């Protein structure tokens, strides 16, 4: 089976500084991968490259299928109603019906005619997810989409994303700083440091997961991030 994402020897530099330094990575169709690392290690740069937003690179980054991306900020157009934000760029005669179906999936069908500025942070992020999924992508890129949300809303979004992934089965690459989030959602966790993948963890646990079930792996992932749990405690 062909990979949903295939990266070979990927390098990206900004002037003299190498942000990505020889990345090799394969993501299988339907696989959920989380990418962890400290700020500035190259996580978002890698997502931008896979989304086709940055082509000035060395090496190869191949994504044969369709790609959608959701950012930390929803980036909704305030002068377009919610359903029109979702249908933007679809170029299909039944764009309204498609947008309404997507809104039903993220439990916002009654907000189709709302203006973006009337939405809460969690609602706006759900609209952003609907906009990404409405194109039925083979690869879904999530760039810290829950980082600006409060703790309770973030938990609700975790359940929603897991449910949408189970239904649509795109390959997912989630960039996050939250180790617990990665362990609860991903099949595989990659740790990026100084532009290189320095560790990989397979999370072979049944879903839905609970924090108590990932404690042991959490300690190992934190160690790869340079965090000594006993010392921190």
Secondary structure, 3 states (H helix, E strand, C coil): CCCCEEEEEEEEEECCEEEEEEEEEEECCCCEEEEECCCCCCHHHHHHHHCCCCCCCEEEEECCCCEEEECCCCCCCCCCEHHHHHHCCCCCCCHHHHHHHHHHHCCCHHHCCCEHHHCCHHHHHHHHHHHHHCCCCCEEEEECCCCCCCHHHHHHHHHHHHHHHHHHCCEEEEECCCHHHHHHHCCEEEEEECCEEEEEEECCCCCCCCHHHHHHHHHHHHHHCCCCHHHHC
